[in-house]
Amino acid sequence: MNRRDAIKDLSLLPLAGGVMLPKMSAPVAEPNGAAVAAGKEIYQAIGVEPIINCRGTFTIIGGSIERPEVRNAMDAAAQVFVQYDELAFGAGKRLAELTGAEWGMVSAGCAAGMKHVTAACVTGGNPEKLIRIPNLAGFDKTEVIIPRYSRNVYDHALRNVGVTLITVDSIDELKNAISSRTAMIYLMAMQESMSGPMSLEVISKIAKEKNVPVMVDAAAEDLTVPNVHLKMGADVVIYSGGKALCGPQCAGLVLGRKDLLMSAWQASAPHHGPGRDNKVGREETMGMIAAVEAWTKRDHAGEWKRWLLWLDTISKKMATIDGVKTTVVEPKELSNRTPQLRITWDPAKLNISGEEIAELFGRTKPRIALGGGTRDGATFVSITTGQMQPGDDKVVSDRLHEVLTQKRAPQKTDMAAASSSVKGHWDMEVEFFTSTSKQSLIIEQDGNWLVGSHKGEFSVREMQGTLEGNEIKMRSTDRQLGDAITFMFSGVVKDDAMTGSIYMGEYMTAKFTAKRHTFKSKREKIMIPSGPPLAT
């Protein structure tokens, strides 16, 4: 599963392809049971219930578990003062030794690293330009070219610098887009960047002829030594510290050309300017070095075997349930590269869907984050192993067995008749945390089923929904290049008014009220002239 697919559809299975890593040999440190218990208690003390992670390295649930070497390095680094530029130079040299890259840098996450490298390409290391970002008036380099397949929610990091993004669909378009204003070309590491007509290798050859740097976002990938993206021609490649590396969650690993990384470091805290808000501490810097050192020694083959054993535990438990099937997927590509188990069944026989189980497990104890969906008449849950901890396999298998073997009555498919007609135009007010927004709905109704449009402040998008009794549910998605926000309305209808809440996923919730629109134009006949006007 590449980074973009993880955003678009969190239940998608990893794709095949990519580069295999060499076998490493070193013992894998097991987490300390007492430390895990203490970790749970510290969150529970403030009313937050911990989660068993069967989803992967998603930032919203904590990314990854830091390795003991990383925590030890961070704790030691926190006890001593150092000069940060000297630290950056020492870290750059050590990371180069470990990875084979020309230079290395630690940033405050992958996105922060992308921002700093973009600033470096725009300023060329000139602080007079740096302090003027994002106002690029008078700058020579103001544009970044991105193949359409690489547009994603993380390219906000580039936009934050003030650059204009040029999206291209072909190599010819890319060639024509390169000009004296081109600061950089950005790619997200994925299947299209590894091979095909717009691969990194093809693009980098064109870019080098024009002296244009190429940056690759490989956030969720396994680190390769020597680095596959640098070998294919990238000038800079960036990883997340809190994903496969199991390093500091709030750190990123930037590898590549020393001159670019020196300019990127200039654009990073502690230096003042647009990157000051992306501070990386001495603790994260030393923790990242420890994570990379550990990566080169980890028993990756042993980890993979252990993950498969955990999935085998769950599979054997599921095999005792009639009608339940399991499939293990072992991805070959570098991004989110861990084995995954897919458990499928006929929802009409067990009277529960994968989505319902995922929601149930995520909201009740013991809380378990897993994927769920329905396709081709079968429903499923998916279990990703990479951040599971010893013992989680038993907890997960026992809980799944308990839920899937429960006797349930068939779910009612009949819908309560709609209590009223909501067809027509509606004026809506949406109440966000600190502002209100005037929006509108146009609804068509066929019994319980609703379709229409939702007009937000900047776009109009299709809407669909249902009305059961007086309970209304609607959904629309505002899609922009690289971004998508889904609005899920839930409320009640009374007379000519609706009230309720809007669930917006990672953007949390809002409230809405809507009233039927009343057209106030007067009734009068319209006369159409039979020829051109005689006066204007």
C-alpha positions as CSV (number, residue, x, y, z in Angstrom):
1,M,0.0,0.0,0.0
2,N,1.6,3.3,-1.0
3,R,1.1,6.4,1.0
4,R,-1.5,7.9,-1.3
5,D,-3.6,4.7,-1.3
6,A,-3.5,4.6,2.5
7,I,-5.0,8.1,2.4
8,K,-7.6,7.3,-0.3
9,D,-8.8,4.0,1.0
10,L,-7.5,2.7,4.3
11,S,-8.8,-0.8,3.7
12,L,-6.9,-1.4,0.4
13,L,-4.4,-4.2,0.3
14,P,-0.8,-3.6,-0.5
15,L,0.2,-3.8,-4.2
16,A,2.9,-6.1,-5.5
17,G,6.2,-4.9,-6.9
18,G,9.1,-2.9,-5.5
19,V,12.6,-3.8,-4.2
20,M,13.4,-6.6,-1.8
21,L,15.6,-5.7,1.2
22,P,18.7,-7.7,2.0
23,K,18.6,-10.0,5.1
24,M,19.8,-8.5,8.3
25,S,20.8,-10.2,11.5
26,A,20.4,-8.9,15.0
27,P,18.0,-9.8,17.8
28,V,14.7,-7.9,17.9
29,A,14.2,-6.1,21.2
30,E,10.9,-7.0,22.9
31,P,8.9,-4.3,24.6
32,N,9.0,-4.4,28.4
33,G,5.7,-5.6,29.8
34,A,5.8,-3.3,32.8
35,A,6.6,-0.3,30.5
36,V,3.6,-1.2,28.3
37,A,1.3,-1.4,31.3
38,A,2.6,2.0,32.6
39,G,2.1,3.4,29.2
40,K,-1.6,2.4,29.2
41,E,-2.1,3.8,32.7
42,I,-0.6,7.2,31.8
43,Y,-3.2,7.6,29.1
44,Q,-6.1,6.2,31.1
45,A,-5.2,8.7,33.8
46,I,-6.4,11.5,31.6
47,G,-9.4,9.5,30.2
48,V,-7.9,8.3,27.0
49,E,-8.2,4.5,26.2
50,P,-5.2,3.0,24.4
51,I,-5.6,1.1,21.1
52,I,-4.2,-2.2,19.8
53,N,-2.8,-1.2,16.4
54,C,-3.7,-3.6,13.6
55,R,-3.9,-0.8,11.0
56,G,-0.3,0.3,10.5
57,T,1.8,3.4,10.9
58,F,-0.9,6.0,10.8
59,T,0.0,9.2,12.6
60,I,-3.5,9.7,14.0
61,I,-3.0,6.6,16.2
62,G,0.6,7.2,17.0
63,G,2.6,6.0,14.0
64,S,5.0,3.4,15.4
65,I,6.4,2.1,18.7
66,E,9.9,3.5,19.2
67,R,12.6,0.9,19.5
68,P,14.4,0.7,22.9
69,E,17.6,2.0,21.3
70,V,15.8,5.1,20.1
71,R,14.2,5.8,23.5
72,N,17.6,5.3,25.2
73,A,19.3,7.7,22.8
74,M,16.6,10.3,23.2
75,D,16.7,10.1,27.0
76,A,20.5,10.4,27.1
77,A,20.4,13.3,24.6
78,A,17.9,15.2,26.8
79,Q,20.4,15.4,29.7
80,V,23.1,17.4,27.9
81,F,23.3,20.7,26.0
82,V,24.8,21.0,22.5
83,Q,25.1,23.7,19.8
84,Y,22.5,22.7,17.2
85,D,24.4,23.6,14.0
86,E,27.3,21.4,15.3
87,L,24.8,18.7,16.1
88,A,23.3,18.9,12.5
89,F,26.8,18.6,10.9
90,G,27.7,15.6,13.1
91,A,24.3,14.0,12.4
92,G,24.6,14.7,8.6
93,K,28.0,13.0,8.5
94,R,26.9,10.0,10.6
95,L,23.7,9.5,8.6
96,A,25.7,9.6,5.4
97,E,28.0,6.9,6.7
98,L,25.1,4.7,7.7
99,T,23.0,5.1,4.5
100,G,25.6,5.7,1.7
101,A,23.9,9.0,0.9
102,E,26.1,12.1,0.4
103,W,24.5,13.8,3.5
104,G,21.7,13.4,6.0
105,M,19.5,15.7,8.0
106,V,16.8,15.2,10.7
107,S,13.6,17.2,10.3
108,A,10.5,17.5,12.4
109,G,8.7,14.8,10.4
110,C,8.6,13.9,6.7
111,A,6.3,16.8,5.8
112,A,8.6,19.3,7.6
113,G,11.6,17.9,5.6
114,M,9.6,18.4,2.4
115,K,8.9,22.0,3.4
116,H,12.6,22.7,4.2
117,V,13.9,21.2,1.0
118,T,11.3,23.2,-1.0
119,A,12.5,26.4,0.8
120,A,16.1,25.4,0.0
121,C,15.3,25.1,-3.7
122,V,13.5,28.4,-3.7
123,T,16.1,30.4,-1.8
124,G,19.4,28.7,-2.8
125,G,20.5,29.2,0.8
126,N,20.1,33.0,0.6
127,P,18.6,34.1,4.0
128,E,17.5,37.4,2.5
129,K,15.1,35.3,0.5
130,L,14.3,32.9,3.3
131,I,12.8,35.6,5.6
132,R,10.5,36.7,2.8
133,I,8.7,33.3,2.3
134,P,5.9,32.8,1.5
135,N,5.9,36.1,-0.4
136,L,8.0,35.1,-3.4
137,A,7.8,38.4,-5.3
138,G,11.1,39.0,-7.0
139,F,12.3,35.4,-6.6
140,D,13.8,33.6,-9.6
141,K,12.5,30.1,-8.5
142,T,8.8,30.1,-7.7
143,E,7.3,26.9,-9.3
144,V,7.3,23.2,-8.4
145,I,6.4,20.6,-11.0
146,I,4.4,17.5,-9.8
147,P,3.1,14.6,-12.0
148,R,-0.6,14.2,-11.4
149,Y,-0.1,10.8,-9.8
150,S,1.9,12.4,-7.0
151,R,-0.6,15.1,-6.0
152,N,-1.7,14.3,-2.4
153,V,-2.6,15.9,0.9
154,Y,1.1,16.1,1.9
155,D,2.0,18.6,-0.9
156,H,0.6,21.3,1.5
157,A,4.2,21.2,2.8
158,L,5.3,22.6,-0.5
159,R,2.5,25.0,-0.9
160,N,3.3,26.4,2.6
161,V,6.4,27.9,1.0
162,G,4.3,29.9,-1.4
163,V,5.3,28.2,-4.6
164,T,3.0,27.6,-7.5
165,L,2.4,24.0,-8.2
166,I,2.4,22.9,-11.9
167,T,0.6,19.6,-12.4
168,V,1.6,17.6,-15.4
169,D,0.1,14.5,-17.0
170,S,2.9,13.4,-19.4
171,I,6.6,13.7,-20.0
172,D,6.0,16.1,-22.8
173,E,4.0,18.3,-20.5
174,L,6.8,18.1,-17.9
175,K,9.5,19.1,-20.4
176,N,7.4,22.1,-21.5
177,A,6.7,23.1,-17.9
178,I,10.4,23.3,-17.0
179,S,11.5,26.9,-17.1
180,S,13.8,29.4,-15.4
181,R,11.1,29.6,-12.7
182,T,11.2,25.9,-11.8
183,A,12.6,25.4,-8.3
184,M,12.1,21.6,-8.0
185,I,10.2,18.5,-9.2
186,Y,8.4,16.5,-6.5
187,L,7.4,12.8,-6.6
188,M,5.7,10.6,-4.2
189,A,7.3,7.2,-4.1
190,M,4.9,4.7,-5.5
191,Q,4.4,2.2,-8.4
192,E,4.3,5.0,-11.0
193,S,7.6,6.5,-9.8
194,M,9.4,3.1,-9.9
195,S,8.5,2.3,-13.5
196,G,6.6,3.5,-16.5
197,P,6.6,6.6,-18.7
198,M,6.8,9.1,-15.9
199,S,9.1,7.2,-13.5
200,L,11.7,8.8,-11.3
201,E,14.5,7.5,-13.6
202,V,13.0,9.1,-16.7
203,I,12.2,12.4,-15.0
204,S,15.5,12.7,-13.2
205,K,17.4,12.4,-16.5
206,I,15.4,15.3,-17.9
207,A,15.7,17.3,-14.7
208,K,19.5,16.9,-14.5
209,E,19.9,18.3,-18.0
210,K,18.0,21.4,-16.8
211,N,19.7,21.5,-13.4
212,V,16.4,21.1,-11.6
213,P,16.5,19.1,-8.3
214,V,14.1,16.1,-7.8
215,M,12.7,15.4,-4.3
216,V,11.0,12.0,-3.5
217,D,8.6,11.6,-0.6
218,A,9.1,8.0,0.7
219,A,7.5,8.6,4.1
220,A,6.1,5.1,4.7
221,E,8.7,3.1,2.9
222,D,11.4,0.7,4.2
223,L,14.8,2.4,4.1
224,T,17.0,0.8,1.4
225,V,20.8,0.9,1.6
226,P,22.1,1.8,-0.9
227,N,19.1,4.0,-1.5
228,V,17.0,3.0,-4.4
229,H,15.6,6.5,-5.1
230,L,19.0,8.2,-5.0
231,K,20.3,5.5,-7.3
232,M,17.4,6.2,-9.7
233,G,18.4,9.9,-9.9
234,A,16.7,11.7,-7.0
235,D,18.6,14.5,-5.4
236,V,16.8,14.2,-2.1
237,V,14.6,11.4,-0.5
238,I,12.7,11.9,2.7
239,Y,11.3,9.3,5.2
240,S,9.1,9.5,8.2
241,G,10.9,8.6,11.5
242,G,7.7,7.3,13.0
243,K,6.9,4.6,10.5
244,A,9.0,1.7,9.3
245,L,12.1,3.0,11.0
246,C,10.4,2.9,14.5
247,G,12.2,6.1,15.3
248,P,11.0,9.3,16.9
249,Q,7.4,10.0,15.8
250,C,8.0,13.7,15.4
251,A,11.1,13.4,13.2
252,G,11.9,12.8,9.5
253,L,15.0,11.5,7.8
254,V,16.3,13.6,4.8
255,L,19.0,12.1,2.6
256,G,20.7,13.4,-0.5
257,R,22.9,16.2,-1.9
258,K,24.9,18.0,0.8
259,D,24.5,21.4,-0.7
260,L,20.7,21.1,-0.8
261,L,20.5,19.7,2.7
262,M,22.7,22.5,4.1
263,S,20.2,25.0,2.6
264,A,17.3,23.0,4.0
265,W,18.9,23.0,7.4
266,Q,19.3,26.8,7.2
267,A,15.5,26.8,6.6
268,S,14.9,24.7,9.7
269,A,14.6,25.6,13.4
270,P,16.5,26.8,15.4
271,H,17.1,29.3,12.6
272,H,14.4,32.0,12.4
273,G,12.2,32.2,9.3
274,P,9.4,30.1,7.9
275,G,10.7,26.9,9.2
276,R,11.0,27.9,12.9
277,D,7.6,26.4,13.5
278,N,9.0,22.9,12.5
279,K,11.4,22.5,15.4
280,V,13.4,19.3,15.8
281,G,15.2,18.8,19.1
282,R,18.5,17.3,20.0
283,E,16.5,14.3,21.4
284,E,14.8,13.6,18.0
285,T,18.1,14.0,16.2
286,M,20.0,11.5,18.2
287,G,16.9,9.2,18.3
288,M,16.8,9.2,14.5
289,I,20.5,8.3,14.3
290,A,19.8,5.4,16.7
291,A,16.8,4.3,14.6
292,V,18.9,4.2,11.4
293,E,21.7,2.4,13.1
294,A,19.2,-0.1,14.4
295,W,17.7,-0.5,11.0
296,T,21.0,-1.6,9.5
297,K,21.3,-4.3,12.2
298,R,17.7,-5.4,12.6
299,D,16.7,-9.0,11.8
300,H,14.2,-8.0,9.1
301,A,13.6,-11.7,8.1
302,G,13.0,-12.6,11.7
303,E,10.5,-9.8,12.1
304,W,8.6,-10.9,9.0
305,K,8.5,-14.5,10.3
306,R,7.2,-13.3,13.7
307,W,4.5,-11.2,12.0
308,L,3.4,-14.3,10.0
309,L,3.2,-16.4,13.2
310,W,0.9,-13.8,14.7
311,L,-1.4,-13.9,11.6
312,D,-1.3,-17.7,11.8
313,T,-2.6,-17.6,15.4
314,I,-5.5,-15.5,14.2
315,S,-6.1,-17.6,11.1
316,K,-6.3,-20.9,13.1
317,K,-8.9,-19.3,15.4
318,M,-10.9,-18.1,12.5
319,A,-10.8,-21.6,10.8
320,T,-13.1,-22.9,13.6
321,I,-15.9,-20.6,12.4
322,D,-18.1,-22.0,9.6
323,G,-18.1,-19.7,6.5
324,V,-15.1,-17.6,7.5
325,K,-12.1,-17.6,5.2
326,T,-8.6,-16.1,5.7
327,T,-6.0,-14.9,3.2
328,V,-2.5,-13.7,4.0
329,V,-1.0,-11.1,1.7
330,E,2.8,-10.6,1.7
331,P,3.5,-7.3,-0.2
332,K,6.8,-6.9,-2.0
333,E,6.8,-3.1,-2.5
334,L,8.6,-0.9,0.0
335,S,5.7,1.2,1.3
336,N,3.8,-0.1,4.3
337,R,5.7,-3.4,3.8
338,T,4.2,-5.8,6.4
339,P,2.1,-8.9,6.0
340,Q,-1.6,-8.4,6.2
341,L,-4.5,-10.9,6.9
342,R,-7.8,-10.5,5.2
343,I,-10.8,-12.3,6.9
344,T,-13.9,-12.6,4.8
345,W,-17.4,-14.0,5.2
346,D,-20.9,-13.6,3.8
347,P,-22.6,-10.8,5.7
348,A,-26.0,-12.3,5.1
349,K,-25.0,-15.5,7.0
350,L,-23.3,-13.9,10.0
351,N,-25.5,-10.8,10.0
352,I,-22.7,-8.4,10.5
353,S,-20.4,-6.5,8.2
354,G,-16.7,-5.8,8.3
355,E,-17.4,-2.1,8.6
356,E,-19.6,-2.8,11.6
357,I,-16.9,-4.9,13.3
358,A,-14.2,-2.2,12.6
359,E,-16.5,0.4,14.2
360,L,-17.3,-1.8,17.2
361,F,-13.7,-2.7,17.9
362,G,-12.6,0.9,17.6
363,R,-15.1,2.2,20.1
364,T,-15.3,-0.5,22.8
365,K,-12.8,-2.2,25.0
366,P,-10.4,-3.7,24.3
367,R,-10.0,-1.1,21.6
368,I,-8.6,-2.5,18.4
369,A,-7.9,-0.6,15.2
370,L,-8.4,-2.7,12.1
371,G,-9.6,-2.2,8.5
372,G,-13.1,-3.2,7.3
373,G,-15.1,-3.2,4.1
374,T,-17.4,-4.9,1.7
375,R,-16.6,-5.9,-1.9
376,D,-18.1,-8.3,-4.5
377,G,-20.8,-9.6,-2.1
378,A,-18.3,-10.5,0.7
379,T,-17.4,-8.5,3.7
380,F,-14.0,-8.5,5.4
381,V,-11.7,-7.1,8.1
382,S,-8.0,-6.7,7.5
383,I,-5.2,-7.0,10.0
384,T,-1.9,-5.3,9.4
385,T,1.0,-6.7,11.6
386,G,3.8,-4.1,11.5
387,Q,2.9,-2.4,14.8
388,M,1.3,-5.2,16.6
389,Q,3.0,-6.1,19.9
390,P,3.5,-9.6,21.5
391,G,0.2,-10.9,22.9
392,D,-1.9,-8.7,20.6
393,D,-2.5,-11.7,18.3
394,K,-4.3,-13.6,21.0
395,V,-6.4,-10.6,22.1
396,V,-7.5,-9.9,18.5
397,S,-8.2,-13.6,17.6
398,D,-10.3,-14.1,20.8
399,R,-12.3,-10.9,20.2
400,L,-12.9,-11.7,16.6
401,H,-14.0,-15.2,17.4
402,E,-16.4,-13.9,20.1
403,V,-18.0,-11.4,17.8
404,L,-18.2,-13.6,14.7
405,T,-19.7,-16.6,16.6
406,Q,-22.5,-14.5,18.3
407,K,-26.0,-15.4,17.1
408,R,-27.7,-12.4,15.5
409,A,-31.1,-12.0,14.0
410,P,-31.0,-10.9,10.4
411,Q,-30.7,-7.2,10.1
412,K,-33.8,-5.4,9.0
413,T,-33.6,-4.1,5.5
414,D,-36.9,-2.3,5.5
415,M,-36.7,1.4,6.1
416,A,-39.2,3.4,8.0
417,A,-41.3,5.6,5.6
418,A,-40.1,9.1,5.3
419,S,-42.1,11.4,7.5
420,S,-42.1,14.3,5.1
421,S,-40.8,15.6,1.8
422,V,-37.5,17.4,1.9
423,K,-37.4,18.0,-1.9
424,G,-36.4,21.5,-2.8
425,H,-33.9,24.2,-1.9
426,W,-32.6,24.6,1.6
427,D,-30.6,27.5,3.2
428,M,-28.1,26.0,5.6
429,E,-25.8,27.5,8.3
430,V,-22.8,25.4,9.4
431,E,-21.3,26.2,12.8
432,F,-17.6,25.3,13.0
433,F,-15.5,25.8,16.1
434,T,-15.0,29.5,15.7
435,S,-17.0,30.5,12.7
436,T,-20.3,30.0,10.8
437,S,-20.7,29.4,7.1
438,K,-23.6,30.1,4.8
439,Q,-24.2,27.1,2.6
440,S,-27.1,25.5,0.7
441,L,-28.7,22.2,-0.3
442,I,-30.8,21.2,-3.4
443,I,-32.5,17.9,-2.7
444,E,-34.4,15.5,-4.9
445,Q,-36.4,12.7,-3.1
446,D,-37.6,9.3,-4.1
447,G,-39.3,7.9,-1.0
448,N,-36.4,7.2,1.5
449,W,-33.7,8.0,-1.0
450,L,-32.2,11.5,-1.5
451,V,-29.9,12.9,-4.1
452,G,-28.9,16.4,-5.0
453,S,-26.1,19.0,-4.4
454,H,-24.4,20.6,-1.5
455,K,-23.0,24.1,-2.1
456,G,-20.2,25.0,0.3
457,E,-18.3,28.2,0.4
458,F,-16.1,27.4,-2.6
459,S,-17.5,24.5,-4.5
460,V,-20.7,22.6,-5.4
461,R,-20.6,18.8,-5.0
462,E,-23.0,16.0,-5.4
463,M,-24.9,14.8,-2.3
464,Q,-26.7,11.6,-1.5
465,G,-28.6,10.3,1.5
466,T,-31.6,8.8,3.2
467,L,-34.7,9.9,5.2
468,E,-36.1,7.3,7.6
469,G,-39.0,8.7,9.6
470,N,-37.7,12.1,10.5
471,E,-34.0,11.0,10.7
472,I,-31.9,12.4,7.8
473,K,-28.5,11.3,6.8
474,M,-26.5,12.8,3.9
475,R,-23.0,12.7,2.5
476,S,-21.0,14.9,0.1
477,T,-17.3,15.2,-0.7
478,D,-15.4,18.3,-1.5
479,R,-12.6,17.1,-3.8
480,Q,-9.7,19.4,-4.6
481,L,-6.5,18.4,-6.3
482,G,-4.5,16.6,-3.6
483,D,-7.3,16.9,-1.0
484,A,-10.8,15.6,-0.2
485,I,-13.1,16.5,2.7
486,T,-16.2,14.3,3.3
487,F,-19.2,15.9,5.0
488,M,-21.5,13.3,6.7
489,F,-24.7,14.9,7.9
490,S,-26.9,13.3,10.6
491,G,-30.0,15.1,11.9
492,V,-33.7,15.4,12.2
493,V,-36.4,17.0,10.0
494,K,-39.2,19.0,11.6
495,D,-41.6,21.0,9.5
496,D,-39.5,23.1,7.2
497,A,-36.3,22.9,9.2
498,M,-33.4,20.4,9.7
499,T,-30.9,20.3,12.6
500,G,-28.0,18.0,13.4
501,S,-24.2,17.5,13.2
502,I,-21.7,17.0,10.5
503,Y,-18.9,14.4,10.9
504,M,-15.8,15.4,8.9
505,G,-13.4,12.6,9.7
506,E,-10.0,14.0,10.7
507,Y,-11.4,17.5,10.8
508,M,-13.8,16.5,13.6
509,T,-17.4,17.8,13.8
510,A,-19.6,20.7,13.1
511,K,-23.3,21.6,13.6
512,F,-25.8,22.5,11.0
513,T,-29.3,24.1,10.8
514,A,-31.2,24.4,7.5
515,K,-34.5,26.0,6.5
516,R,-36.5,25.6,3.4
517,H,-35.7,28.4,1.0
518,T,-38.5,30.7,0.1
519,F,-38.3,32.3,-3.3
520,K,-39.5,36.0,-3.0
521,S,-39.6,37.0,-6.7
522,K,-42.9,38.5,-7.8
523,R,-45.0,36.8,-10.4
524,E,-45.0,38.7,-13.7
525,K,-45.0,37.7,-17.4
526,I,-41.7,37.9,-19.3
527,M,-41.7,39.6,-22.7
528,I,-38.9,38.5,-25.0
529,P,-37.9,41.2,-27.6
530,S,-38.2,40.1,-31.3
531,G,-35.0,41.8,-32.4
532,P,-31.8,43.6,-31.3
533,P,-32.1,46.4,-28.7
534,L,-32.8,49.9,-29.9
535,A,-31.0,51.3,-26.8
536,T,-28.5,50.0,-24.3
